[in-house]
Amino acid sequence: MIPAKLKTQIIKLHQKKYRKLHNEFLVEGVKGIEEAIKKNAGVLFLVVAEDAMAEVKIGNLIKSVKKSGIEVYSCDKKDINKIKNTVTYPGITAVVKSKNFDLKDLLDGKPILAFDKISDPGNLGTIIRTAEWFGLNNFLLSEDSVDPYNDKSVRSTMGSIFNAKLYLSEDFSGALKKLKSDGYKIVLLDIEGEDLNKMKPTKKTVYLFGSESHGLSPALEKFIDKRYTIKGKGDAESLNLSISAGILLSKLYGYC
């Protein structure tokens, strides 16, 4: 059975402040945990619901992680209800170490996706997943953006979070200023701008998105070198942020 100390640790990791304090986060489900192990993400231990121990996929995963020296603990239904993140619990949870990246870790000559006050964890997770498909893993998030390690964001990445270089800035304006001084162009994806189809991608570029509800913070306007928009023909007011990012990433294919 899971020790009380570890159970308390998992419950605390439901909160952003403890995920940040301990540099740990939760991953639920066989698929996500397999990706974490495959990508050497730093799995600390697993917790498995007692009634899920006999499931074939979970059983095979348990055998695999035990060979790697990762501890596996069982948990009864009462405690599972305290530690689970999802209503339909998949039977297994892993505690995984999060990686601390700095701005310099993004300076590899490839494009950077930057987000000012992104608030929807599902959007962020989907963007991280889509970006990995196109070969991009550099992300800059403003200090008031959603936590990429919350449960919904992690699930939405479908394992891509383990390859992402996520810099969670405490001074977004300062980070953009530093990137410009290092030769990066700042390109804003906006509702008003030149047609994205006219854009000629370059590697040392920051592709910046404002928040879903309020757009770009006015204080950041001074950093913008160019604006582009995704032209449409219908009557919809706007595109979902993750869809917009996906269209941009398709345009950047070959530069990531």
Phi and psi restraints in degrees (value plus and minus 20) as a CYANA .aco file:
   2 ILE   PHI     -91.7   -51.7
   2 ILE   PSI     111.7   151.7
   3 PRO   PHI     -83.6   -43.6
   3 PRO   PSI     129.5   169.5
   4 ALA   PHI     -78.4   -38.4
   4 ALA   PSI     -56.3   -16.3
   5 LYS   PHI     -82.2   -42.2
   5 LYS   PSI     -62.1   -22.1
   6 LEU   PHI     -92.8   -52.8
   6 LEU   PSI     -54.4   -14.4
   7 LYS   PHI     -81.9   -41.9
   7 LYS   PSI     -64.0   -24.0
   8 THR   PHI     -82.9   -42.9
   8 THR   PSI     -58.9   -18.9
   9 GLN   PHI     -79.8   -39.8
   9 GLN   PSI     -64.3   -24.3
  10 ILE   PHI     -85.5   -45.5
  10 ILE   PSI     -64.2   -24.2
  11 ILE   PHI     -80.5   -40.5
  11 ILE   PSI     -59.4   -19.4
  12 LYS   PHI     -85.5   -45.5
  12 LYS   PSI     -52.6   -12.6
  13 LEU   PHI     -90.0   -50.0
  13 LEU   PSI     -23.3    16.7
  14 HIS   PHI     -91.7   -51.7
  14 HIS   PSI     -35.2     4.8
  15 GLN   PHI    -126.6   -86.6
  15 GLN   PSI     119.1   159.1
  16 LYS   PHI     -76.9   -36.9
  16 LYS   PSI     -62.1   -22.1
  17 LYS   PHI     -82.4   -42.4
  17 LYS   PSI     -53.5   -13.5
  18 TYR   PHI    -101.4   -61.4
  18 TYR   PSI     -53.0   -13.0
  19 ARG   PHI     -80.6   -40.6
  19 ARG   PSI     -60.9   -20.9
  20 LYS   PHI     -90.7   -50.7
  20 LYS   PSI     -62.4   -22.4
  21 LEU   PHI     -82.0   -42.0
  21 LEU   PSI     -63.3   -23.3
  22 HIS   PHI    -119.5   -79.5
  22 HIS   PSI     -25.0    15.0
  23 ASN   PHI      33.7    73.7
  23 ASN   PSI      28.6    68.6
  24 GLU   PHI    -159.0  -119.0
  24 GLU   PSI     134.2   174.2
  25 PHE   PHI    -170.6  -130.6
  25 PHE   PSI     150.6   190.6
  26 LEU   PHI    -125.4   -85.4
  26 LEU   PSI     122.7   162.7
  27 VAL   PHI    -149.1  -109.1
  27 VAL   PSI     104.2   144.2
  28 GLU   PHI    -128.5   -88.5
  28 GLU   PSI     123.1   163.1
  29 GLY   PHI      79.2   119.2
  29 GLY   PSI     128.8   168.8
  30 VAL   PHI     -80.2   -40.2
  30 VAL   PSI     -67.1   -27.1
  31 LYS   PHI     -78.4   -38.4
  31 LYS   PSI     -69.7   -29.7
  32 GLY   PHI     -83.7   -43.7
  32 GLY   PSI     -60.3   -20.3
  33 ILE   PHI     -89.3   -49.3
  33 ILE   PSI     -60.1   -20.1
  34 GLU   PHI     -79.0   -39.0
  34 GLU   PSI     -61.2   -21.2
  35 GLU   PHI     -84.6   -44.6
  35 GLU   PSI     -60.1   -20.1
  36 ALA   PHI     -81.1   -41.1
  36 ALA   PSI     -62.7   -22.7
  37 ILE   PHI     -90.0   -50.0
  37 ILE   PSI     -64.4   -24.4
  38 LYS   PHI     -78.0   -38.0
  38 LYS   PSI     -57.9   -17.9
  39 LYS   PHI    -117.6   -77.6
  39 LYS   PSI      -4.9    35.1
  40 ASN   PHI      30.3    70.3
  40 ASN   PSI      30.3    70.3
  41 ALA   PHI    -101.3   -61.3
  41 ALA   PSI     -26.1    13.9
  42 GLY   PHI      70.1   110.1
  42 GLY   PSI      35.7    75.7
  43 VAL   PHI     -94.6   -54.6
  43 VAL   PSI     103.7   143.7
  44 LEU   PHI    -107.4   -67.4
  44 LEU   PSI     -67.2   -27.2
  45 PHE   PHI    -185.3  -145.3
  45 PHE   PSI     144.5   184.5
  46 LEU   PHI    -136.7   -96.7
  46 LEU   PSI     130.7   170.7
  47 VAL   PHI    -146.0  -106.0
  47 VAL   PSI     109.8   149.8
  48 VAL   PHI    -143.6  -103.6
  48 VAL   PSI     113.7   153.7
  49 ALA   PHI     -84.3   -44.3
  49 ALA   PSI     117.3   157.3
  50 GLU   PHI     -75.5   -35.5
  50 GLU   PSI     -59.4   -19.4
  51 ASP   PHI     -98.7   -58.7
  51 ASP   PSI     -20.2    19.8
  52 ALA   PHI    -128.8   -88.8
  52 ALA   PSI     -23.5    16.5
  53 MET   PHI     -80.4   -40.4
  53 MET   PSI     -51.0   -11.0
  54 ALA   PHI    -106.5   -66.5
  54 ALA   PSI     -26.8    13.2
  55 GLU   PHI     -85.7   -45.7
  55 GLU   PSI     117.5   157.5
  56 VAL   PHI     -79.0   -39.0
  56 VAL   PSI     -71.0   -31.0
  57 LYS   PHI     -82.9   -42.9
  57 LYS   PSI     -61.6   -21.6
  58 ILE   PHI     -88.6   -48.6
  58 ILE   PSI     -61.2   -21.2
  59 GLY   PHI     -80.3   -40.3
  59 GLY   PSI     -63.0   -23.0
  60 ASN   PHI     -85.2   -45.2
  60 ASN   PSI     -57.8   -17.8
  61 LEU   PHI     -86.6   -46.6
  61 LEU   PSI     -60.2   -20.2
  62 ILE   PHI     -80.3   -40.3
  62 ILE   PSI     -65.9   -25.9
  63 LYS   PHI     -79.5   -39.5
  63 LYS   PSI     -61.6   -21.6
  64 SER   PHI     -84.9   -44.9
  64 SER   PSI     -66.9   -26.9
  65 VAL   PHI     -92.6   -52.6
  65 VAL   PSI     -51.0   -11.0
  66 LYS   PHI     -84.2   -44.2
  66 LYS   PSI     -53.8   -13.8
  67 LYS   PHI     -84.7   -44.7
  67 LYS   PSI     -46.0    -6.0
  68 SER   PHI    -108.7   -68.7
  68 SER   PSI     -20.3    19.7
  69 GLY   PHI      64.4   104.4
  69 GLY   PSI      -7.9    32.1
  70 ILE   PHI    -105.3   -65.3
  70 ILE   PSI     109.2   149.2
  71 GLU   PHI     -90.6   -50.6
  71 GLU   PSI     122.4   162.4
  72 VAL   PHI    -145.7  -105.7
  72 VAL   PSI     107.8   147.8
  73 TYR   PHI    -139.3   -99.3
  73 TYR   PSI     124.0   164.0
  74 SER   PHI    -112.1   -72.1
  74 SER   PSI     141.9   181.9
  75 CYS   PHI    -170.3  -130.3
  75 CYS   PSI     112.8   152.8
  76 ASP   PHI     -98.0   -58.0
  76 ASP   PSI     152.1   192.1
  77 LYS   PHI     -81.3   -41.3
  77 LYS   PSI     -57.8   -17.8
  78 LYS   PHI     -81.1   -41.1
  78 LYS   PSI     -66.0   -26.0
  79 ASP   PHI     -95.2   -55.2
  79 ASP   PSI     -53.7   -13.7
  80 ILE   PHI     -78.1   -38.1
  80 ILE   PSI     -59.2   -19.2
  81 ASN   PHI     -83.6   -43.6
  81 ASN   PSI     -41.6    -1.6
  82 LYS   PHI    -106.8   -66.8
  82 LYS   PSI     -51.7   -11.7
  83 ILE   PHI    -120.5   -80.5
  83 ILE   PSI     -34.9     5.1
  84 LYS   PHI     -94.6   -54.6
  84 LYS   PSI     131.9   171.9
  85 ASN   PHI    -120.0   -80.0
  85 ASN   PSI     -43.0    -3.0
  86 THR   PHI    -133.2   -93.2
  86 THR   PSI     131.6   171.6
  87 VAL   PHI     -86.5   -46.5
  87 VAL   PSI     -67.6   -27.6
  88 THR   PHI    -114.5   -74.5
  88 THR   PSI      69.9   109.9
  89 TYR   PHI     -92.5   -52.5
  89 TYR   PSI     111.6   151.6
  90 PRO   PHI    -101.5   -61.5
  90 PRO   PSI     -17.2    22.8
  91 GLY   PHI      78.2   118.2
  91 GLY   PSI     -31.2     8.8
  92 ILE   PHI    -171.2  -131.2
  92 ILE   PSI     119.8   159.8
  93 THR   PHI    -152.1  -112.1
  93 THR   PSI     123.0   163.0
  94 ALA   PHI    -141.1  -101.1
  94 ALA   PSI     123.9   163.9
  95 VAL   PHI    -119.2   -79.2
  95 VAL   PSI     104.1   144.1
  96 VAL   PHI    -145.5  -105.5
  96 VAL   PSI     122.9   162.9
  97 LYS   PHI     -94.9   -54.9
  97 LYS   PSI     114.8   154.8
  98 SER   PHI    -112.2   -72.2
  98 SER   PSI     130.9   170.9
  99 LYS   PHI    -118.0   -78.0
  99 LYS   PSI     120.1   160.1
 100 ASN   PHI    -116.3   -76.3
 100 ASN   PSI      95.2   135.2
 101 PHE   PHI    -129.1   -89.1
 101 PHE   PSI     128.5   168.5
 102 ASP   PHI    -129.7   -89.7
 102 ASP   PSI     150.9   190.9
 103 LEU   PHI     -79.3   -39.3
 103 LEU   PSI     -57.3   -17.3
 104 LYS   PHI     -82.2   -42.2
 104 LYS   PSI     -44.3    -4.3
 105 ASP   PHI     -89.2   -49.2
 105 ASP   PSI     -38.9     1.1
 106 LEU   PHI    -109.8   -69.8
 106 LEU   PSI     -28.5    11.5
 107 LEU   PHI    -107.0   -67.0
 107 LEU   PSI      43.1    83.1
 108 ASP   PHI    -128.7   -88.7
 108 ASP   PSI      -8.0    32.0
 109 GLY   PHI      66.7   106.7
 109 GLY   PSI     -25.3    14.7
 110 LYS   PHI    -115.4   -75.4
 110 LYS   PSI     142.5   182.5
 111 PRO   PHI     -79.6   -39.6
 111 PRO   PSI     137.8   177.8
 112 ILE   PHI    -143.9  -103.9
 112 ILE   PSI     113.6   153.6
 113 LEU   PHI    -115.5   -75.5
 113 LEU   PSI     103.7   143.7
 114 ALA   PHI    -140.8  -100.8
 114 ALA   PSI     122.0   162.0
 115 PHE   PHI    -152.9  -112.9
 115 PHE   PSI     104.8   144.8
 116 ASP   PHI    -117.5   -77.5
 116 ASP   PSI      90.1   130.1
 117 LYS   PHI      40.4    80.4
 117 LYS   PSI      19.0    59.0
 118 ILE   PHI     -84.7   -44.7
 118 ILE   PSI     111.9   151.9
 119 SER   PHI    -136.5   -96.5
 119 SER   PSI     -39.5     0.5
 120 ASP   PHI    -115.1   -75.1
 120 ASP   PSI      95.2   135.2
 121 PRO   PHI     -83.5   -43.5
 121 PRO   PSI     -52.2   -12.2
 122 GLY   PHI     -86.2   -46.2
 122 GLY   PSI     -61.1   -21.1
 123 ASN   PHI     -79.5   -39.5
 123 ASN   PSI     -69.3   -29.3
 124 LEU   PHI     -81.7   -41.7
 124 LEU   PSI     -64.8   -24.8
 125 GLY   PHI     -81.9   -41.9
 125 GLY   PSI     -62.1   -22.1
 126 THR   PHI     -84.8   -44.8
 126 THR   PSI     -58.5   -18.5
 127 ILE   PHI     -84.5   -44.5
 127 ILE   PSI     -62.8   -22.8
 128 ILE   PHI     -81.7   -41.7
 128 ILE   PSI     -61.9   -21.9
 129 ARG   PHI     -84.9   -44.9
 129 ARG   PSI     -65.9   -25.9
 130 THR   PHI     -85.0   -45.0
 130 THR   PSI     -60.2   -20.2
 131 ALA   PHI     -82.7   -42.7
 131 ALA   PSI     -58.8   -18.8
 132 GLU   PHI     -84.0   -44.0
 132 GLU   PSI     -56.0   -16.0
 133 TRP   PHI     -77.4   -37.4
 133 TRP   PSI     -58.8   -18.8
 134 PHE   PHI    -111.4   -71.4
 134 PHE   PSI     -18.8    21.2
 135 GLY   PHI      70.2   110.2
 135 GLY   PSI      -0.7    39.3
 136 LEU   PHI    -134.3   -94.3
 136 LEU   PSI     114.6   154.6
 137 ASN   PHI    -157.8  -117.8
 137 ASN   PSI      -0.7    39.3
 138 ASN   PHI    -118.2   -78.2
 138 ASN   PSI      99.5   139.5
 139 PHE   PHI    -153.1  -113.1
 139 PHE   PSI     112.4   152.4
 140 LEU   PHI    -139.1   -99.1
 140 LEU   PSI     102.6   142.6
 141 LEU   PHI    -138.5   -98.5
 141 LEU   PSI     117.3   157.3
 142 SER   PHI     -87.9   -47.9
 142 SER   PSI     140.7   180.7
 143 GLU   PHI     -83.2   -43.2
 143 GLU   PSI     -41.4    -1.4
 144 ASP   PHI    -127.1   -87.1
 144 ASP   PSI       3.9    43.9
 145 SER   PHI    -105.1   -65.1
 145 SER   PSI     144.2   184.2
 146 VAL   PHI     -83.6   -43.6
 146 VAL   PSI     129.8   169.8
 147 ASP   PHI     -91.8   -51.8
 147 ASP   PSI      99.5   139.5
 148 PRO   PHI     -87.9   -47.9
 148 PRO   PSI     -32.8     7.2
 149 TYR   PHI    -119.2   -79.2
 149 TYR   PSI      -8.6    31.4
 150 ASN   PHI     -95.1   -55.1
 150 ASN   PSI     145.0   185.0
 151 ASP   PHI     -82.6   -42.6
 151 ASP   PSI     -60.8   -20.8
 152 LYS   PHI     -88.6   -48.6
 152 LYS   PSI     -60.4   -20.4
 153 SER   PHI     -84.8   -44.8
 153 SER   PSI     -65.7   -25.7
 154 VAL   PHI     -79.7   -39.7
 154 VAL   PSI     -65.7   -25.7
 155 ARG   PHI     -82.1   -42.1
 155 ARG   PSI     -60.0   -20.0
 156 SER   PHI     -88.3   -48.3
 156 SER   PSI     -43.7    -3.7
 157 THR   PHI     -95.1   -55.1
 157 THR   PSI     -38.6     1.4
 158 MET   PHI      32.8    72.8
 158 MET   PSI      19.3    59.3
 159 GLY   PHI      76.2   116.2
 159 GLY   PSI     -31.7     8.3
 160 SER   PHI     -90.0   -50.0
 160 SER   PSI     -37.9     2.1
 161 ILE   PHI     -82.6   -42.6
 161 ILE   PSI     -43.3    -3.3
 162 PHE   PHI     -95.2   -55.2
 162 PHE   PSI     -34.4     5.6
 163 ASN   PHI    -125.7   -85.7
 163 ASN   PSI     -26.0    14.0
 164 ALA   PHI     -99.1   -59.1
 164 ALA   PSI     118.3   158.3
 165 LYS   PHI    -118.7   -78.7
 165 LYS   PSI      81.8   121.8
 166 LEU   PHI    -126.7   -86.7
 166 LEU   PSI      92.5   132.5
 167 TYR   PHI    -121.5   -81.5
 167 TYR   PSI      93.0   133.0
 168 LEU   PHI    -114.1   -74.1
 168 LEU   PSI      73.9   113.9
 169 SER   PHI     -89.5   -49.5
 169 SER   PSI     125.7   165.7
 170 GLU   PHI    -123.0   -83.0
 170 GLU   PSI     -22.4    17.6
 171 ASP   PHI    -170.2  -130.2
 171 ASP   PSI      60.6   100.6
 172 PHE   PHI     -81.6   -41.6
 172 PHE   PSI     -63.6   -23.6
 173 SER   PHI     -80.1   -40.1
 173 SER   PSI     -63.9   -23.9
 174 GLY   PHI     -84.5   -44.5
 174 GLY   PSI     -55.4   -15.4
 175 ALA   PHI     -86.2   -46.2
 175 ALA   PSI     -63.0   -23.0
 176 LEU   PHI     -84.4   -44.4
 176 LEU   PSI     -59.6   -19.6
 177 LYS   PHI     -81.7   -41.7
 177 LYS   PSI     -62.5   -22.5
 178 LYS   PHI     -84.8   -44.8
 178 LYS   PSI     -61.5   -21.5
 179 LEU   PHI     -84.1   -44.1
 179 LEU   PSI     -60.0   -20.0
 180 LYS   PHI     -83.5   -43.5
 180 LYS   PSI     -59.3   -19.3
 181 SER   PHI     -87.7   -47.7
 181 SER   PSI     -42.2    -2.2
 182 ASP   PHI    -111.5   -71.5
 182 ASP   PSI     -11.0    29.0
 183 GLY   PHI      74.6   114.6
 183 GLY   PSI     -11.5    28.5
 184 TYR   PHI    -103.9   -63.9
 184 TYR   PSI     120.1   160.1
 185 LYS   PHI    -107.8   -67.8
 185 LYS   PSI     126.4   166.4
 186 ILE   PHI    -127.7   -87.7
 186 ILE   PSI      93.4   133.4
 187 VAL   PHI    -132.0   -92.0
 187 VAL   PSI     103.9   143.9
 188 LEU   PHI    -116.5   -76.5
 188 LEU   PSI     109.8   149.8
 189 LEU   PHI    -110.1   -70.1
 189 LEU   PSI      95.6   135.6
 190 ASP   PHI    -161.0  -121.0
 190 ASP   PSI     142.5   182.5
 191 ILE   PHI     -90.3   -50.3
 191 ILE   PSI     -43.4    -3.4
 192 GLU   PHI    -139.0   -99.0
 192 GLU   PSI      96.6   136.6
 193 GLY   PHI     156.3   196.3
 193 GLY   PSI    -198.6  -158.6
 194 GLU   PHI     -91.4   -51.4
 194 GLU   PSI     133.0   173.0
 195 ASP   PHI     -77.5   -37.5
 195 ASP   PSI     106.7   146.7
 196 LEU   PHI     -76.7   -36.7
 196 LEU   PSI     -49.4    -9.4
 197 ASN   PHI     -84.4   -44.4
 197 ASN   PSI     -37.6     2.4
 198 LYS   PHI    -109.7   -69.7
 198 LYS   PSI     -25.9    14.1
 199 MET   PHI     -92.8   -52.8
 199 MET   PSI     116.6   156.6
 200 LYS   PHI    -126.9   -86.9
 200 LYS   PSI      84.9   124.9
 201 PRO   PHI     -81.7   -41.7
 201 PRO   PSI     125.5   165.5
 202 THR   PHI    -152.3  -112.3
 202 THR   PSI     134.9   174.9
 203 LYS   PHI     -92.0   -52.0
 203 LYS   PSI     -64.2   -24.2
 204 LYS   PHI    -106.2   -66.2
 204 LYS   PSI      49.3    89.3
 205 THR   PHI    -155.8  -115.8
 205 THR   PSI     119.2   159.2
 206 VAL   PHI    -119.6   -79.6
 206 VAL   PSI     100.3   140.3
 207 TYR   PHI    -118.1   -78.1
 207 TYR   PSI      91.3   131.3
 208 LEU   PHI    -124.7   -84.7
 208 LEU   PSI     116.8   156.8
 209 PHE   PHI    -142.8  -102.8
 209 PHE   PSI     118.3   158.3
 210 GLY   PHI    -102.9   -62.9
 210 GLY   PSI    -198.9  -158.9
 211 SER   PHI     -90.4   -50.4
 211 SER   PSI     138.6   178.6
 212 GLU   PHI     -80.6   -40.6
 212 GLU   PSI     -56.2   -16.2
 213 SER   PHI    -117.1   -77.1
 213 SER   PSI     -55.2   -15.2
 214 HIS   PHI    -139.2   -99.2
 214 HIS   PSI     -20.2    19.8
 215 GLY   PHI      52.5    92.5
 215 GLY   PSI    -174.0  -134.0
 216 LEU   PHI    -104.2   -64.2
 216 LEU   PSI     120.2   160.2
 217 SER   PHI     -82.2   -42.2
 217 SER   PSI     113.0   153.0
 218 PRO   PHI     -74.3   -34.3
 218 PRO   PSI     -52.6   -12.6
 219 ALA   PHI     -86.2   -46.2
 219 ALA   PSI     -34.9     5.1
 220 LEU   PHI    -115.7   -75.7
 220 LEU   PSI     -27.3    12.7
 221 GLU   PHI     -77.3   -37.3
 221 GLU   PSI     -54.0   -14.0
 222 LYS   PHI     -85.0   -45.0
 222 LYS   PSI     -36.7     3.3
 223 PHE   PHI    -109.6   -69.6
 223 PHE   PSI     -31.6     8.4
 224 ILE   PHI     -94.3   -54.3
 224 ILE   PSI     107.0   147.0
 225 ASP   PHI    -113.6   -73.6
 225 ASP   PSI     -52.0   -12.0
 226 LYS   PHI    -176.8  -136.8
 226 LYS   PSI     130.0   170.0
 227 ARG   PHI    -141.0  -101.0
 227 ARG   PSI     118.0   158.0
 228 TYR   PHI    -153.7  -113.7
 228 TYR   PSI     132.1   172.1
 229 THR   PHI    -150.9  -110.9
 229 THR   PSI     135.0   175.0
 230 ILE   PHI    -113.8   -73.8
 230 ILE   PSI      89.3   129.3
 231 LYS   PHI     -93.2   -53.2
 231 LYS   PSI     122.3   162.3
 232 GLY   PHI    -153.8  -113.8
 232 GLY   PSI     155.2   195.2
 233 LYS   PHI    -140.2  -100.2
 233 LYS   PSI     -35.3     4.7
 234 GLY   PHI    -107.5   -67.5
 234 GLY   PSI    -186.9  -146.9
 235 ASP   PHI    -121.6   -81.6
 235 ASP   PSI     -20.7    19.3
 236 ALA   PHI     -81.1   -41.1
 236 ALA   PSI     122.4   162.4
 237 GLU   PHI     -87.9   -47.9
 237 GLU   PSI     -57.8   -17.8
 238 SER   PHI    -182.5  -142.5
 238 SER   PSI     152.6   192.6
 239 LEU   PHI    -119.1   -79.1
 239 LEU   PSI     127.9   167.9
 240 ASN   PHI     -78.4   -38.4
 240 ASN   PSI     123.5   163.5
 241 LEU   PHI     -79.2   -39.2
 241 LEU   PSI     -63.2   -23.2
 242 SER   PHI     -87.9   -47.9
 242 SER   PSI     -52.9   -12.9
 243 ILE   PHI     -86.3   -46.3
 243 ILE   PSI     -64.5   -24.5
 244 SER   PHI     -78.7   -38.7
 244 SER   PSI     -64.5   -24.5
 245 ALA   PHI     -83.9   -43.9
 245 ALA   PSI     -58.1   -18.1
 246 GLY   PHI     -84.6   -44.6
 246 GLY   PSI     -60.3   -20.3
 247 ILE   PHI     -84.3   -44.3
 247 ILE   PSI     -62.0   -22.0
 248 LEU   PHI     -81.3   -41.3
 248 LEU   PSI     -66.4   -26.4
 249 LEU   PHI     -81.2   -41.2
 249 LEU   PSI     -57.7   -17.7
 250 SER   PHI     -81.1   -41.1
 250 SER   PSI     -58.7   -18.7
 251 LYS   PHI     -86.8   -46.8
 251 LYS   PSI     -51.6   -11.6
 252 LEU   PHI    -105.9   -65.9
 252 LEU   PSI     -25.5    14.5
 253 TYR   PHI     -70.1   -30.1
 253 TYR   PSI     108.8   148.8
 254 GLY   PHI      81.4   121.4
 254 GLY   PSI     -34.0     6.0
 255 TYR   PHI    -130.8   -90.8
 255 TYR   PSI     -22.3    17.7
